[in-house]
Amino acid sequence: MTSTLQLTGLTKRFGPVTAVNQLSLNVAQGELLAVLGPSGCGKTTLLRLVAGFEAADEGEIRVGGRTVSAPGAHMAPHRRKVGVVPQEPSLFAHLSVAKNVAFGLRRGAERRAAECLELVGLGGLGERMPHELSGGQQQRVAVARALAPQPPVVLLDEPFSALDASLRGELRQDVREALAEAGSTAVLVTHDQDEALSMADRVAVMRDGEIRQIGSPAQIYREPADPWVAQFVGDAMLLPVRASGSAFLSALGEVATESGAVSGVPETDGRNAAGTCAPLALVRPEQVRLRPPGDGVPATVLRVDYHGHDALIVLSLGAEGTPGLMRLIDGPDVPVEPGQSVHVSVHGPVRMYAGTEAEAGAYTLD
Ligand SMILES: Nc1ncnc2c1ncn2[C@@H]1O[C@H](COP(=O)(O)OP(=O)(O)OP(=O)(O)O)[C@@H](O)[C@H]1O
């Protein structure tokens, strides 16, 4: 498939800080890619480089087959034809919603504005003024405005972060549909794993200016490339294990490996250079199940985080009190309470990583 956005060896430094480091990435025509990473990892800088608000120190950016940034060549933002949806909608307060969307368009502007408002679920609201809309509706206008000139690439910078949680879920899916219907190629920057996993075709996980892993949401969650990605995307336990015959034993009892293989932590990961190598098992909380007394390993319930559709149980495992997590997903009733003794076991195969004891300690739960 042809790539609408191609980044090659992109680097941006701010004094001693390398915000984006030799980053290469392709986004295919019509694809929605989420760039997911913690605060300060360089996500916004990456977006600003593509939009043209920052000049790259090294590397190349191609948009729709055109080179917009290369060593010594920096195309101005307005010439790149990249649509941007910022964190705050920043609409023109004195212009109607339709005029905001049509701003900068030439022929057929009115019709196109109406089409785009329809696309984001605001059909018929074109004559309103921005202050007559809710925050969520204003953000929809910002999306319609970015889509209106039919840019080859749309960039969305944490566009839902200022909204209530209840609004966010609905808006995410509506925006996703609007982008798909418009056939847009889009890059969404977010630190919110739910947002990245639920909206994107592919997720690029970023840390310290580099991409640690890129793949489908299911790949990122089920086959994280390293312990850091495993911990960053979703709740996870990384439990040291020791071999016992053909089985592996952990604080959660016996665990079965996916393939018997241990995934290597990337060699660039300096933390792994010293110390002994201890296999770590990645156990997701939904893999931990309650067992009848006498089965599984004993544990004590420390805390219950109730979410309605599920509940996260924080456990204390074994004599050492190793922390553990369990997710109950079978209904709104929680059959355990803090202080209760339970028995648990791990259901299904786990993924293994080569890690150090220190690393396992670093991933201990709160
Ligand atoms: N204009 C600037 N001048 C100096 N340093 C900067 C500038 N912009 C970003 N940085 C630094 O570059 C690094 C990456 O910042 P960036 O804003 O891209 O991260 P981010 O992942 O978007 O974070 P957040 O989610 O908090 O916005 C940080 O260390 C930041 O302090």
Ligand as a Chemical Component Dictionary entry (heavy atoms), coordinates in Angstrom:
data_LIG
# 
_chem_comp.id                   LIG 
_chem_comp.type                 NON-POLYMER 
_chem_comp.pdbx_formal_charge   0 
_chem_comp.three_letter_code    LIG 
# 
loop_
_chem_comp_atom.comp_id 
_chem_comp_atom.atom_id 
_chem_comp_atom.alt_atom_id 
_chem_comp_atom.type_symbol 
_chem_comp_atom.charge 
_chem_comp_atom.model_Cartn_x 
_chem_comp_atom.model_Cartn_y 
_chem_comp_atom.model_Cartn_z 
_chem_comp_atom.pdbx_ordinal 
LIG N1  N1  N 0 10.333 24.476 22.495 1  
LIG C1  C1  C 0 11.030 23.671 23.295 2  
LIG N2  N2  N 0 12.166 24.074 23.877 3  
LIG C2  C2  C 0 12.886 23.248 24.667 4  
LIG N3  N3  N 0 12.539 21.964 24.934 5  
LIG C3  C3  C 0 11.417 21.501 24.387 6  
LIG C4  C4  C 0 10.591 22.320 23.541 7  
LIG N4  N4  N 0 9.534  21.577 23.146 8  
LIG C5  C5  C 0 9.686  20.366 23.711 9  
LIG N5  N5  N 0 10.809 20.320 24.455 10 
LIG C6  C6  C 0 11.314 19.130 25.184 11 
LIG O1  O1  O 0 11.304 18.031 24.323 12 
LIG C7  C7  C 0 10.861 16.846 24.982 13 
LIG C8  C8  C 0 9.626  16.316 24.276 14 
LIG O2  O2  O 0 8.541  17.221 24.463 15 
LIG P1  P1  P 0 7.101  17.010 23.800 16 
LIG O3  O3  O 0 6.271  18.205 24.180 17 
LIG O4  O4  O 0 7.258  16.708 22.374 18 
LIG O5  O5  O 0 6.600  15.723 24.565 19 
LIG P2  P2  P 0 5.143  15.116 24.656 20 
LIG O6  O6  O 0 5.322  13.654 24.573 21 
LIG O7  O7  O 0 4.252  15.758 23.679 22 
LIG O8  O8  O 0 4.699  15.517 26.118 23 
LIG P3  P3  P 0 3.253  15.984 26.669 24 
LIG O9  O9  O 0 2.352  14.800 26.539 25 
LIG O10 O10 O 0 3.544  16.354 28.091 26 
LIG O11 O11 O 0 2.829  17.151 25.842 27 
LIG C9  C9  C 0 10.618 17.264 26.426 28 
LIG O12 O12 O 0 11.773 16.933 27.162 29 
LIG C10 C10 C 0 10.408 18.752 26.343 30 
LIG O13 O13 O 0 10.778 19.380 27.547 31 
# 
loop_
_chem_comp_bond.comp_id 
_chem_comp_bond.atom_id_1 
_chem_comp_bond.atom_id_2 
_chem_comp_bond.value_order 
_chem_comp_bond.pdbx_ordinal 
LIG N1  C1  SING 1  
LIG C1  N2  SING 2  
LIG C1  C4  DOUB 3  
LIG N2  C2  DOUB 4  
LIG C2  N3  SING 5  
LIG N3  C3  DOUB 6  
LIG C3  C4  SING 7  
LIG C3  N5  SING 8  
LIG C4  N4  SING 9  
LIG N4  C5  DOUB 10 
LIG C5  N5  SING 11 
LIG N5  C6  SING 12 
LIG C6  O1  SING 13 
LIG C6  C10 SING 14 
LIG O1  C7  SING 15 
LIG C7  C8  SING 16 
LIG C7  C9  SING 17 
LIG C8  O2  SING 18 
LIG O2  P1  SING 19 
LIG P1  O3  DOUB 20 
LIG P1  O4  SING 21 
LIG P1  O5  SING 22 
LIG O5  P2  SING 23 
LIG P2  O6  DOUB 24 
LIG P2  O7  SING 25 
LIG P2  O8  SING 26 
LIG O8  P3  SING 27 
LIG P3  O9  DOUB 28 
LIG P3  O10 SING 29 
LIG P3  O11 SING 30 
LIG C9  O12 SING 31 
LIG C9  C10 SING 32 
LIG C10 O13 SING 33 
# 
